[in-house]
Amino acid sequence: MRIVALGGIGEIGRNMTVFEYDGKLLIVDCGVLFPEEIHPGVNLILPDFSYIRDRLDDVVGVVLTHGHEDHIGGVPYLLRERADIPLIGSKLTLAFVEAKLKEHRITPKLIQVKEGDRRTMGGFDLEFVAVNHSIPDSLAVAIRTPAGMVLHTGDFKMDQFPLDRRITDLAGFARLGAEGVDLFLTDSTNADVPGFMASEKELAPAIDTVFRTAPRRIIVSSFASHIHRIQQVIDAADRYKRKVAFVGRSMVRNMTIAEELGYLNIPKGLLVDFKQLQRSDDHKVVLICTGSQGEPLAALSRMANKDHAIRIHEGDTVLLASSLIPGNENAIYGVINSLTKLGANVVHKGNAKVHVSGHASAGELAYCYNIVKPRNVMPVHGEWRHLKANAAIAVATGMDPRDVVIAEDGVTVDLRRGRATVSGKIPVGLVFVDGDSVGHTTEDDLKERMQLSEQGSVTVLALIDPDTNTVAEPPELFIKGFACSPGDVKKAEAAIEKAINDAAGRGRGGRGEEPEAIIERSTANWMRRFYNRTPAITAIVVDA
């Protein structure tokens, strides 16, 4: 059996792993990575489907371990290439995916499973195991083939007091271990965090304190998939006789699905439309919205920027009930500062216990290694520091370092006769969703955008005599993104004119160096020398 990750190893996001046996392909997860500041204009980042594009007919199915965007967000783009690929997952996961695909006008083929189920897809015998995570209905999957058994944890933790009483099935892990797990793919996100992760239930006192002490409105910002956390907020609102409204398209959609399927319990009469709350007394109001990561178009960010129908009032309490994802710090603190300036009291992970992670920490991983006793380990779902820490835990529990495979996106790992080894590497890259464009935007395009945003642009218009390659009229400079005095503009234009004429006098230009190249080089030199800038330069040459 061959295993290759097309995303999710060396990064947190874009999770997608391909398993290949006897000419057939099984995919586990197909998620997205959210862009950072170095990706201006990009909406989403997808796994690279190039490896499977010519073999889509060989794909027997996509197992979706749970309903987070970094595991299901790429499904619509995969199904654009072959719409009838079966999607296998739990009831809630498939409901979230189906709603997402409806927006893309795709009708999927869905296969619903639950913990304990077994299903054969092609040459892959699949068994599903319950795991606890920050979203209900999460599953691990055991993949059996004649080449061996792989156990993929998906995202998980060992919360012993979950709100839905659905714990990670450690007995199932142990049973599979006794049968013989040849390769164990484990969640690495919190491998560098010692001990055991706290229970979701431990947030209840901090949430209660917010509701007990807030004098006016309470605005809670969370991921639109954090159903258990939102349940605790709803329970507190019920205790303190506050009405609740959901704000934001994804929040309304996901909570509607969760309530309809029985994963979210909302007492009758508690939930109202947010427009109704506009007419309610502030001390009777709770708004639950998206935007906990400072996303510019999310509801909370727009409130902070006074660009939303809901305006922040002096004395409002804003509860950021989620983690601070690395790379989003500046955006999040920008929102916190704006909310504070408007008079809100902002409660967040830094000043109250309002978040616990949904990923296993070092103690939990060690426990799993000891009960599964795998022959080989391959850390997944994490940046390099997480992968290395996870590998070290495996070795500390007695694994031979030679049986711990630290791969990265595109590395092929072959499982043969109980031994997992790196066999090669395929080319994989980042695939950018840029508006309606998918895969056409390159990293060079993004570098140019960054250059434009940081250094500005200079456009030079030059009228050239085609017979002599000399300037017929003085060039004109058009500068965007930075200030340049009129006198300096004239000096730059004169320097460019001299460079063109000098090149023509030396026999360059025309058949030698093109006037456009001369203009770009001389403009860049002048800007670097006198302004210490490297703007994007466009030369427009017109024959006189």
C-alpha positions as CSV (number, residue, x, y, z in Angstrom):
1,M,0.0,0.0,0.0
2,R,1.2,3.5,-0.8
3,I,0.4,6.5,1.2
4,V,1.0,10.1,0.1
5,A,-0.2,13.3,1.7
6,L,-1.3,16.0,-0.7
7,G,-1.6,18.5,2.2
8,G,-1.7,18.7,5.9
9,I,1.9,17.6,6.8
10,G,4.2,20.5,7.6
11,E,1.2,22.8,7.9
12,I,-2.1,22.9,9.8
13,G,-4.8,22.8,7.1
14,R,-5.3,21.4,3.6
15,N,-5.6,17.9,5.1
16,M,-5.7,15.3,2.3
17,T,-4.1,11.9,2.3
18,V,-4.3,9.3,-0.6
19,F,-4.0,5.6,0.0
20,E,-3.2,3.4,-3.0
21,Y,-3.7,-0.3,-3.2
22,D,-4.1,-2.7,-6.2
23,G,-4.6,0.2,-8.6
24,K,-7.4,1.9,-6.5
25,L,-7.3,5.1,-4.5
26,L,-8.9,6.0,-1.2
27,I,-8.8,9.6,0.0
28,V,-9.0,10.6,3.6
29,D,-10.2,14.2,4.0
30,C,-10.0,17.1,1.6
31,G,-9.6,20.4,3.4
32,V,-8.5,23.9,2.8
33,L,-5.8,26.2,4.3
34,F,-6.8,29.8,5.1
35,P,-4.6,32.5,3.6
36,E,-2.2,34.6,5.6
37,E,-0.9,38.1,5.0
38,I,1.6,36.8,2.5
39,H,-1.4,35.6,0.3
40,P,-3.1,38.9,-0.7
41,G,-6.3,38.5,-2.6
42,V,-6.5,34.7,-2.0
43,N,-9.7,33.3,-0.6
44,L,-8.6,29.7,0.1
45,I,-5.7,27.4,-0.5
46,L,-6.4,23.9,-1.7
47,P,-4.4,20.6,-1.8
48,D,-2.8,19.9,-5.1
49,F,-4.9,17.4,-7.0
50,S,-2.3,16.9,-9.8
51,Y,-1.2,13.4,-8.5
52,I,-4.8,12.0,-8.8
53,R,-6.1,14.1,-11.7
54,D,-5.4,11.5,-14.3
55,R,-6.7,8.7,-12.1
56,L,-10.0,10.1,-10.8
57,D,-11.8,7.1,-12.1
58,D,-9.7,5.0,-9.7
59,V,-10.9,6.9,-6.6
60,V,-13.3,4.6,-4.7
61,G,-14.3,7.2,-2.1
62,V,-13.4,10.1,0.2
63,V,-13.5,9.4,3.9
64,L,-14.3,12.6,5.8
65,T,-13.2,12.3,9.5
66,H,-15.1,15.3,10.7
67,G,-16.8,18.6,9.6
68,H,-14.1,21.2,10.0
69,E,-13.1,23.3,7.0
70,D,-9.5,22.1,7.0
71,H,-10.9,18.6,6.4
72,I,-13.9,19.2,4.2
73,G,-13.5,22.7,2.6
74,G,-11.8,21.3,-0.5
75,V,-14.5,18.8,-1.4
76,P,-16.4,21.1,-3.7
77,Y,-13.3,21.7,-5.8
78,L,-12.5,18.0,-6.0
79,L,-16.0,17.1,-7.0
80,R,-15.9,19.7,-9.8
81,E,-13.4,17.3,-11.4
82,R,-15.5,14.1,-10.8
83,A,-18.9,14.7,-9.2
84,D,-19.8,11.1,-8.3
85,I,-16.9,10.3,-6.0
86,P,-18.6,8.7,-3.0
87,L,-18.3,10.8,0.2
88,I,-18.1,8.7,3.4
89,G,-18.7,10.2,6.8
90,S,-20.9,10.6,9.9
91,K,-24.4,12.2,9.8
92,L,-23.3,15.7,10.9
93,T,-20.2,15.7,8.7
94,L,-22.1,14.8,5.6
95,A,-24.8,17.3,6.4
96,F,-22.2,20.1,6.6
97,V,-20.7,18.9,3.3
98,E,-24.0,18.6,1.6
99,A,-24.9,22.2,2.5
100,K,-21.6,23.4,1.2
101,L,-22.0,21.5,-2.0
102,K,-25.4,22.9,-2.5
103,E,-23.8,26.4,-2.8
104,H,-21.7,25.0,-5.6
105,R,-24.7,23.3,-7.2
106,I,-23.2,19.8,-6.8
107,T,-25.4,16.9,-5.8
108,P,-23.0,14.4,-4.0
109,K,-23.1,10.7,-3.5
110,L,-23.2,10.3,0.3
111,I,-22.5,7.2,2.3
112,Q,-23.4,7.7,6.0
113,V,-21.5,5.7,8.6
114,K,-21.1,5.7,12.4
115,E,-18.7,4.3,14.9
116,G,-18.5,0.5,14.8
117,D,-19.5,0.4,11.1
118,R,-17.4,-1.5,8.5
119,R,-17.6,-0.8,4.8
120,T,-15.6,-2.1,1.9
121,M,-14.7,0.3,-0.9
122,G,-12.7,-1.2,-3.7
123,G,-9.9,-3.2,-2.1
124,F,-10.1,-1.2,1.2
125,D,-11.9,-2.6,4.2
126,L,-12.8,0.4,6.4
127,E,-13.8,0.4,10.1
128,F,-14.9,3.5,11.9
129,V,-14.0,4.4,15.5
130,A,-15.5,7.1,17.6
131,V,-13.1,9.9,18.6
132,N,-13.8,13.1,20.6
133,H,-12.9,16.4,19.1
134,S,-14.2,20.0,19.1
135,I,-17.0,19.1,16.7
136,P,-19.5,16.2,17.3
137,D,-19.5,13.0,15.3
138,S,-15.8,12.8,14.6
139,L,-14.3,9.5,13.5
140,A,-11.0,7.7,13.2
141,V,-10.7,5.1,10.4
142,A,-8.9,1.8,10.2
143,I,-8.0,0.9,6.7
144,R,-7.3,-2.8,6.1
145,T,-5.8,-4.3,2.9
146,P,-3.8,-7.5,2.3
147,A,-0.7,-5.2,2.5
148,G,-1.5,-4.3,6.2
149,M,-3.7,-2.2,8.4
150,V,-3.5,1.6,8.8
151,L,-5.2,3.4,11.6
152,H,-5.8,7.2,11.0
153,T,-6.9,9.1,14.1
154,G,-8.2,12.1,12.3
155,D,-8.4,15.1,14.8
156,F,-9.0,13.8,18.3
157,K,-8.5,14.3,22.0
158,M,-9.3,12.2,25.1
159,D,-12.0,14.3,26.8
160,Q,-13.3,12.1,29.6
161,F,-16.3,14.4,30.3
162,P,-17.6,15.4,26.9
163,L,-20.9,17.3,26.8
164,D,-22.4,14.6,24.5
165,R,-20.9,11.8,26.5
166,R,-19.2,10.4,23.4
167,I,-15.7,9.7,24.4
168,T,-12.7,8.5,22.2
169,D,-13.1,4.7,21.9
170,L,-9.8,3.7,23.5
171,A,-11.0,0.1,23.8
172,G,-11.5,0.2,20.0
173,F,-8.0,1.5,19.6
174,A,-6.6,-1.3,21.9
175,R,-8.6,-3.9,20.0
176,L,-7.2,-2.8,16.7
177,G,-3.7,-2.7,18.2
178,A,-4.1,-6.3,19.4
179,E,-5.1,-7.2,15.8
180,G,-2.0,-5.5,14.5
181,V,-1.7,-1.9,13.4
182,D,1.0,-1.7,10.7
183,L,1.0,2.1,10.4
184,F,-0.5,4.6,12.8
185,L,-1.2,8.1,11.5
186,T,-1.7,10.4,14.5
187,D,-2.8,14.0,15.0
188,S,0.3,16.1,15.9
189,T,-1.3,19.5,16.6
190,N,-0.6,19.6,20.3
191,A,2.3,17.1,20.5
192,D,4.5,19.8,22.0
193,V,2.0,20.5,24.8
194,P,2.7,18.5,27.9
195,G,0.1,16.5,29.9
196,F,-3.5,16.0,29.0
197,M,-5.9,18.5,27.4
198,A,-8.6,20.0,29.6
199,S,-12.2,19.0,29.1
200,E,-14.7,21.3,27.2
201,K,-16.8,21.2,30.3
202,E,-14.1,23.1,32.3
203,L,-15.1,26.3,30.3
204,A,-18.5,26.4,32.0
205,P,-17.4,28.5,35.1
206,A,-15.8,31.2,32.9
207,I,-18.8,31.4,30.6
208,D,-21.1,31.6,33.6
209,T,-19.0,34.5,35.0
210,V,-19.4,36.4,31.8
211,F,-23.2,36.0,31.9
212,R,-23.5,36.8,35.6
213,T,-21.4,40.0,35.4
214,A,-22.2,41.4,31.9
215,P,-24.3,44.6,32.4
216,R,-25.4,44.9,28.8
217,R,-25.3,42.8,25.6
218,I,-23.2,39.7,25.3
219,I,-21.6,39.1,21.9
220,V,-20.0,35.7,21.5
221,S,-17.7,35.0,18.6
222,S,-16.8,31.4,17.8
223,F,-16.1,29.0,14.9
224,A,-19.4,28.1,13.2
225,S,-18.6,24.4,13.9
226,H,-18.0,24.7,17.6
227,I,-21.3,23.2,18.5
228,H,-20.4,22.0,22.0
229,R,-19.1,25.5,22.9
230,I,-22.2,27.2,21.5
231,Q,-24.3,24.7,23.4
232,Q,-22.7,26.0,26.7
233,V,-23.4,29.6,25.6
234,I,-27.1,28.7,24.9
235,D,-27.4,26.9,28.3
236,A,-26.0,30.0,30.1
237,A,-28.3,32.3,28.1
238,D,-31.3,30.1,29.2
239,R,-30.2,30.3,32.9
240,Y,-29.8,34.1,32.8
241,K,-33.0,34.7,30.8
242,R,-31.4,36.2,27.7
243,K,-32.6,35.7,24.2
244,V,-30.2,34.4,21.6
245,A,-29.7,35.3,17.9
246,F,-27.2,33.8,15.4
247,V,-25.4,36.3,13.2
248,G,-23.4,35.4,10.0
249,R,-24.4,33.1,7.1
250,S,-22.1,30.1,8.1
251,M,-23.2,30.4,11.8
252,V,-26.9,30.4,10.9
253,R,-26.5,27.5,8.4
254,N,-24.4,25.3,10.7
255,M,-26.5,25.9,13.8
256,T,-29.7,25.2,11.9
257,I,-28.3,21.9,10.7
258,A,-27.0,21.0,14.2
259,E,-30.4,21.7,15.8
260,E,-32.4,19.9,13.1
261,L,-30.2,16.8,13.5
262,G,-30.3,16.8,17.3
263,Y,-26.7,17.9,18.0
264,L,-27.7,21.3,19.5
265,N,-30.5,21.7,22.0
266,I,-32.2,25.2,22.0
267,P,-35.0,25.7,24.5
268,K,-38.3,26.7,22.9
269,G,-38.6,30.5,22.6
270,L,-34.9,31.2,23.3
271,L,-33.8,31.7,19.7
272,V,-35.0,34.8,17.8
273,D,-34.0,36.8,14.7
274,F,-31.3,39.3,15.5
275,K,-33.5,42.1,14.2
276,Q,-35.9,41.4,17.0
277,L,-33.1,41.7,19.5
278,Q,-32.4,45.2,18.3
279,R,-35.7,46.2,20.1
280,S,-34.8,44.3,23.3
281,D,-33.2,45.5,26.4
282,D,-29.5,45.1,26.2
283,H,-29.3,43.0,29.4
284,K,-31.5,40.4,27.8
285,V,-29.5,39.9,24.6
286,V,-26.9,37.4,23.4
287,L,-25.5,37.5,19.8
288,I,-23.5,34.5,18.6
289,C,-21.4,35.3,15.5
290,T,-18.4,34.4,13.4
291,G,-15.1,36.3,13.3
292,S,-13.1,35.0,16.2
293,Q,-10.0,34.9,14.0
294,G,-10.2,38.6,12.8
295,E,-11.4,37.6,9.3
296,P,-12.1,41.0,7.6
297,L,-15.5,40.0,6.2
298,A,-16.8,38.1,9.3
299,A,-19.5,39.6,11.4
300,L,-17.4,40.6,14.4
301,S,-14.7,42.3,12.4
302,R,-17.4,44.3,10.6
303,M,-18.9,45.3,14.0
304,A,-15.5,46.4,15.2
305,N,-15.1,48.5,12.0
306,K,-18.7,50.0,12.4
307,D,-19.6,48.3,9.1
308,H,-22.4,46.1,10.4
309,A,-26.1,46.6,11.2
310,I,-25.1,45.6,14.8
311,R,-23.2,48.5,16.5
312,I,-21.0,48.0,19.5
313,H,-22.3,49.9,22.6
314,E,-20.4,51.2,25.6
315,G,-20.6,48.4,28.2
316,D,-21.1,45.5,25.8
317,T,-19.2,42.3,26.6
318,V,-17.5,40.5,23.7
319,L,-16.5,36.9,24.3
320,L,-13.9,35.4,21.9
321,A,-14.6,31.7,22.6
322,S,-12.0,30.1,20.4
323,S,-8.3,29.6,19.9
324,L,-5.9,32.1,18.4
325,I,-4.6,30.5,15.2
326,P,-0.9,31.2,14.5
327,G,-0.7,33.8,11.7
328,N,-3.9,35.5,12.7
329,E,-2.5,37.4,15.8
330,N,-2.3,40.8,14.2
331,A,-5.9,40.6,12.8
332,I,-7.3,39.3,16.1
333,Y,-5.6,41.9,18.3
334,G,-6.6,44.6,15.8
335,V,-10.3,43.6,16.3
336,I,-9.8,43.4,20.1
337,N,-8.4,46.9,20.1
338,S,-11.2,48.3,17.9
339,L,-13.8,46.7,20.1
340,T,-12.2,48.0,23.2
341,K,-12.0,51.5,21.8
342,L,-15.7,51.4,21.1
343,G,-16.3,50.7,24.8
344,A,-16.7,46.9,24.8
345,N,-15.2,44.6,27.5
346,V,-13.4,41.8,25.5
347,V,-13.0,38.4,27.2
348,H,-10.6,36.1,25.4
349,K,-8.2,33.2,26.0
350,G,-5.6,35.5,27.3
351,N,-7.6,36.8,30.2
352,A,-10.1,34.0,31.0
353,K,-10.5,30.3,30.5
354,V,-12.8,30.4,27.6
355,H,-11.0,28.0,25.2
356,V,-9.6,24.5,25.3
357,S,-8.1,22.7,22.3
358,G,-9.8,19.8,20.5
359,H,-6.4,18.1,19.9
360,A,-4.6,15.5,21.9
361,S,-1.6,16.7,23.9
362,A,1.6,14.8,24.6
363,G,0.2,12.6,27.4
364,E,-2.7,11.5,25.4
365,L,-0.5,10.6,22.4
366,A,1.8,8.6,24.6
367,Y,-1.3,6.8,26.0
368,C,-2.5,5.9,22.5
369,Y,0.9,4.6,21.4
370,N,1.0,2.4,24.5
371,I,-2.4,0.8,23.8
372,V,-2.2,0.6,20.0
373,K,1.5,-0.6,19.9
374,P,1.8,0.1,16.2
375,R,4.6,-1.4,14.1
376,N,5.2,2.0,12.3
377,V,4.1,5.6,13.1
378,M,3.6,8.5,10.7
379,P,2.8,11.8,12.4
380,V,0.3,14.0,10.5
381,H,-1.7,17.2,10.9
382,G,0.9,19.6,12.1
383,E,3.8,21.9,11.4
384,W,7.4,20.6,11.6
385,R,7.7,21.3,15.3
386,H,4.6,19.3,16.0
387,L,5.6,16.4,13.8
388,K,9.0,16.2,15.4
389,A,7.5,16.3,18.9
390,N,5.0,13.6,18.0
391,A,7.8,11.4,16.7
392,A,9.8,11.9,19.9
393,I,6.8,10.8,21.9
394,A,6.5,7.6,19.8
395,V,10.2,6.9,20.4
396,A,9.8,7.6,24.1
397,T,7.1,4.9,24.4
398,G,9.5,2.3,22.9
399,M,9.2,2.7,19.2
400,D,12.3,2.1,17.2
401,P,13.3,5.4,15.6
402,R,13.6,3.6,12.2
403,D,9.9,2.8,12.4
404,V,8.9,6.4,12.8
405,V,8.4,8.1,9.4
406,I,8.4,11.9,9.3
407,A,7.1,12.7,5.9
408,E,5.9,16.0,4.3
409,D,3.5,16.9,1.6
410,G,4.2,14.9,-1.5
411,V,6.4,12.2,0.1
412,T,5.4,8.7,-0.9
413,V,5.4,6.1,1.9
414,D,5.2,2.4,1.0
415,L,3.8,-0.1,3.5
416,R,5.2,-3.6,2.6
417,R,5.4,-6.7,4.9
418,G,4.8,-4.6,8.0
419,R,7.5,-2.0,7.3
420,A,6.8,1.6,6.3
421,T,9.5,3.4,4.3
422,V,9.9,6.5,2.3
423,S,10.0,5.6,-1.4
424,G,10.0,8.9,-3.2
425,K,8.5,12.3,-3.7
426,I,5.9,13.7,-6.1
427,P,5.6,17.4,-6.9
428,V,2.9,19.2,-4.9
429,G,2.2,22.8,-4.5
430,L,-0.2,25.3,-3.2
431,V,-3.4,25.8,-5.2
432,F,-5.0,29.2,-4.7
433,V,-8.7,30.0,-4.9
434,D,-8.6,33.7,-6.1
435,G,-12.2,34.9,-6.6
436,D,-13.6,32.6,-9.3
437,S,-10.1,31.5,-10.4
438,V,-8.9,28.2,-9.1
439,G,-5.3,27.2,-9.6
440,H,-4.4,30.0,-12.0
441,T,-2.8,32.4,-9.5
442,T,0.9,31.6,-9.0
443,E,3.2,32.4,-6.1
444,D,4.9,34.9,-8.5
445,D,1.5,36.7,-8.8
446,L,1.4,36.9,-5.0
447,K,4.9,38.2,-4.8
448,E,4.0,40.9,-7.3
449,R,0.9,41.8,-5.2
450,M,3.0,42.0,-2.1
451,Q,5.5,44.2,-4.0
452,L,2.6,46.5,-5.1
453,S,1.2,46.7,-1.6
454,E,4.6,47.4,0.1
455,Q,6.6,49.2,-2.6
456,G,4.0,50.8,-4.9
457,S,4.2,51.0,-8.6
458,V,5.8,53.1,-11.3
459,T,4.5,53.3,-14.9
460,V,6.7,55.0,-17.5
461,L,5.3,56.2,-20.8
462,A,8.0,56.8,-23.5
463,L,7.6,58.1,-27.1
464,I,10.5,56.5,-29.1
465,D,11.7,57.4,-32.6
466,P,11.8,53.9,-34.2
467,D,14.5,54.9,-36.6
468,T,17.1,56.1,-34.0
469,N,15.7,54.4,-30.8
470,T,16.1,57.8,-29.1
471,V,13.4,59.6,-27.1
472,A,11.1,61.7,-29.3
473,E,9.5,63.4,-26.2
474,P,10.5,63.4,-22.5
475,P,9.2,60.2,-20.7
476,E,6.3,60.6,-18.2
477,L,6.2,58.8,-14.8
478,F,3.0,57.8,-13.1
479,I,3.6,56.8,-9.5
480,K,1.1,54.9,-7.2
481,G,1.5,53.8,-3.6
482,F,4.2,56.2,-2.4
483,A,5.0,59.9,-2.5
484,C,7.5,61.4,-4.9
485,S,8.0,65.2,-5.2
486,P,7.4,66.8,-8.6
487,G,11.1,67.8,-8.7
488,D,12.2,64.2,-8.2
489,V,9.8,63.0,-10.8
490,K,11.4,65.4,-13.3
491,K,14.9,64.1,-12.3
492,A,13.8,60.5,-12.7
493,E,12.3,61.3,-16.1
494,A,15.6,63.0,-17.2
495,A,17.6,60.0,-16.0
496,I,15.4,57.6,-18.0
497,E,15.6,59.7,-21.1
498,K,19.4,59.8,-20.8
499,A,19.6,56.0,-20.3
500,I,17.6,55.5,-23.5
501,N,19.6,57.9,-25.6
502,D,22.9,56.6,-24.3
503,A,21.9,53.1,-25.2
504,A,20.9,54.2,-28.7
505,G,24.3,55.9,-29.0
506,R,26.1,52.7,-28.1
507,G,24.2,50.8,-30.7
508,R,21.9,49.2,-28.1
509,G,18.1,49.2,-28.4
510,G,16.1,47.9,-31.4
511,R,18.0,44.7,-32.3
512,G,20.0,44.8,-29.0
513,E,18.4,45.7,-25.7
514,E,14.7,46.6,-26.0
515,P,13.7,50.2,-24.9
516,E,11.3,48.6,-22.4
517,A,14.2,46.8,-20.7
518,I,16.3,50.0,-20.6
519,I,13.4,51.9,-19.0
520,E,12.7,49.2,-16.4
521,R,16.4,48.9,-15.4
522,S,17.1,52.7,-15.3
523,T,13.9,53.4,-13.3
524,A,14.7,50.6,-10.8
525,N,18.2,51.9,-10.4
526,W,17.0,55.5,-9.8
527,M,14.3,54.4,-7.3
528,R,16.7,52.2,-5.4
529,R,19.4,54.9,-5.2
530,F,17.3,57.9,-4.3
531,Y,14.2,56.4,-2.6
532,N,15.4,53.0,-1.3
533,R,12.4,51.4,-3.0
534,T,11.8,48.5,-5.4
535,P,8.4,49.3,-6.9
536,A,6.7,47.3,-9.6
537,I,7.7,48.9,-12.9
538,T,5.8,48.9,-16.1
539,A,7.3,50.4,-19.3
540,I,5.0,51.5,-22.1
541,V,6.8,52.3,-25.3
542,V,5.0,54.0,-28.2
543,D,6.6,54.6,-31.6
544,A,6.7,58.3,-32.5
